[in-house]
Amino acid sequence: MYVCLCKGITDNQIKDAVFGGASNLREVRKQLGVMSQCGKCGIMTKQIVEETLSDRSVEEQSNLFYAVS
C-alpha cells in the first residue's frame, strides 16, 4: 500500500528499511525521504515503523532460543 504519495513510498519499503537496519523514524525518513514534503504520511509511517521494530525485536529474541533435544 502506498503510504507517501508525494514520494511514492510503500509500506513494504518502510518495513524493508527497518529490517535492513533502520532503528527509528528519523533513520527511515533519512533513508527513504518519507515525510519530507506535505507530511500527511507521518502518522501511518510512525505506526509502521513501530510495529516493524516490534516484529524485528520478537524475531531477534526468537533467534536466541535453541531447540532442546
Stockholm file with secondary structure:
# STOCKHOLM 1.0

chainA/1-69         MYVCLCKGITDNQIKDAVFGGASNLREVRKQLGVMSQCGKCGIMTKQIVEETLSDRSVEEQSNLFYAVS
#=GR chainA/1-69 SS CEEETTTTEEHHHHHHHHHTTCCSHHHHHHHHCTTSSSCTTHHHHHHHHHHHHHHHHHHHHHTTCCCCC
#=GC SS_cons        CEEETTTTEEHHHHHHHHHTTCCSHHHHHHHHCTTSSSCTTHHHHHHHHHHHHHHHHHHHHHTTCCCCC
//
